[in-house]
């Protein structure tokens, strides 16, 4: 009896140890996605996403205030994260221009946040694309520190109609950092730093995906 009881008590510990060991075998982007979602709860679910995003937070599709005021600008930091070497520069530029134009029409003014504050704020939202080039999830990678602005950044990216990726840009899971500004980007003094952060993130994501061994999950 005592032996059976001890085995039952040890089972949760054993399961926990196995789970920890399994996570250690993940490559860095998968761990980052898991930990980011678990701790911050800031990942948005989009229909059709892979199972690892099935329990993502639902806090993105809230309506955010009014459409009054100037439309803010948003840009993509494609860098190395989207296009492999075989993708042509023209394809990248055309796709980026179409996406950026759509994003600019989605970001809403947020009058509840003083203009002096939102002008100097920016967020970086990671857009996750499947192997067919379809958006399946978004996550807030670099928050503004303001919950209302963060929600608006996520809402705007999710509301964007992403055009199909060119065939040369498909074939594997992609994570694209998207810069979101809440006023004219040129008025944001931190814009160069935001761009450097987004491009660095894009390069690191590409490096991790390039190094993941065959058979390992790609997040």
N, C-alpha and C positions, 0 to 999 in steps of 0.2 A: 504493500500500500504506500509506504513512504517513498519507495523508489519511483512508483508511477507519479506520485505528486511532484517529486523533484523534476521529473522529465517534463511534466506539463508546465511547471514554472520556467523551465529553461527554454521551452519552445519559442516564446516571443523574442528572447535574446538571440537565439539561433537565427530566427527569421530576419531580425534586424541586422545581424552580422552579414548574412547573405546579401541583403539589400545594399548595404554599404559596399561590399565587395563588387557587386554588379555595377554600381554607379562609378566606381573607380576605373572600370573598364571603358566607360564612355569617353568620347573625346570632349575637349573643352567646351565647344559651343552647346552640346547637349546638356552638360552639367550646368552651364551658365543659364540656359533657358529654363531648366528645372528649378534651380535655386532662385532665379529672378522671379519666377511665377509664384513659388511657394512663399517667399519672404515678402515680396512687395505686392503681390496680387494685382499686377498692373498689366497683364497680358490680355489682349482682346481676342475673342474667338470669332472666326469667320467660318461660315458653313463650308463643309468639305475638307476640314483640316485633318492632318494625320492624328493618330491616337494620343501622342504625347501632349497635344494641346486640347484634349477633349474636356478637361476640367478648368479651362481658362476662365478668367474673371469676366463678368458681364457688364462692367461699369463703363463701357465705351459708348454704347449706343443711346446714351441719354441725350435728350434735346438740350442744346446749350444756347440759352438766351436768344437774342434777336439777330437779324441780318443787317442792322443799322451800322453805318460807318464804313470806313475804307476796308477793302478786302486785303488781308495780309498775304504775303508771298511765302511760298514753300519751294524748296529745291531738293533734288536728289544728289546724294554723294555716291555716285555709282562706283567710281574708282575701279578697283579690281574685283569688287564683290559680285558684280553681275556678269560682265562680259569676259569670256575666255579669249585667248589670243586670236582665235579664228574669227571672232565677231568683228565686222568692219566698223571703222570709226563713224561712217555715215549712219549705219544702223543704230548705233548707240546714241548718236546725237538726235536722230529723229525720234526714237523712242523716249529719250529723256525730255525732249521738248514737249511732246504730247502729254506725258505724265505731269510735268511741272505746270503746264497750262491748266490741266484739270485740277491740280491741287490748289492753285491760286484761287479758283472759283469755289473751293470748298471751305477754306478757313474763314470762320466768322469773327466779327468784331465781338469783344467781350467787355461791355461797358461797366460791368461790376468790378473790374480790375482797373485801377487808375492808369491812364495812358502813359504816364512817366515810368510806370513799372513794366507794363506789358511791352513797351517799345524796346526795353533792354532784356527781354526774356526770349529764350529760344529752347526748343525741345528737339531731341533726335529720336525718331520713331523707326524701329526696324520693321521693314515689310518682308514677310516670309513668303517665298514663291516655291511651288512644287516643281517637279521635273518638266511639266508641260508649260511652265511659265505663268501659272495661275496663282493669284494671291490666296493664301489659306489662313494666315494669321498675322497679327501685328503685336509688337511689344514696345513698351516705353523704355528705351535704353538709357537716355540721358534726360531726366526730368527737369522742369523749370524751378521746382520748389513751390509752385502754386498749384493746388489741386484742380482749380477751375481751368487754368490754362493747359495743364496736362491732359485733362479729359477732352478739351477741345482739340488738342493736337491729335490724340488717338481717334476721336470722332471724325476729324477731317480726312485723315489718311484712309480710314475704313470706308468713308463715303466716296472716295475717289474711284472713278471708273478707269482702272489700269488697262491700257491697251494690250493686246497680245504681244508677248515678246517675240522678236525675230527668231527664226529657227536656230540660228547660230548661237543664240544666247540661252537656249534650253538644254535639257539633258541631265540636269542635276538640281538639287535643292539650292536655292539662292536666298541670301538675306541681304536686303538693300537698306542702308541707313538713309532716312529721309529727314532733312532739316526742316523744321517748322518755325516760322517767325510770325509774330502777332502784330506787326506793323511793317513799315518799309524796311527791308533787310539792311539797307545802307545806313539807316539811323541807329542800328544796333551796334554799339561799340565793340561788342564781343564777337561780331560776325566772323572775322578771320580765325579766331580760336575755335568757334563752332565748326567751321569748315574743316580745320585741321583735325579736330576730334572725330568728325564724321568720316573723313578719308582714312584716318588711322584705324578706326573701327572697321571700315570696309576692307582694308588690307589684311587686318588680323583675321577677320572672318574667312576671307579667301584662303589665307595660309592654313587655317585649321581644317577647312574642307579639303584642301589639296593633300593634307598629310594623313587624313583619317584612313586606317587600314581597310582593305576590302572586307566586307561582311560586318563592319561596325555600323551602328545606327548613325544617321546624319541628321542633325537637328537644325 
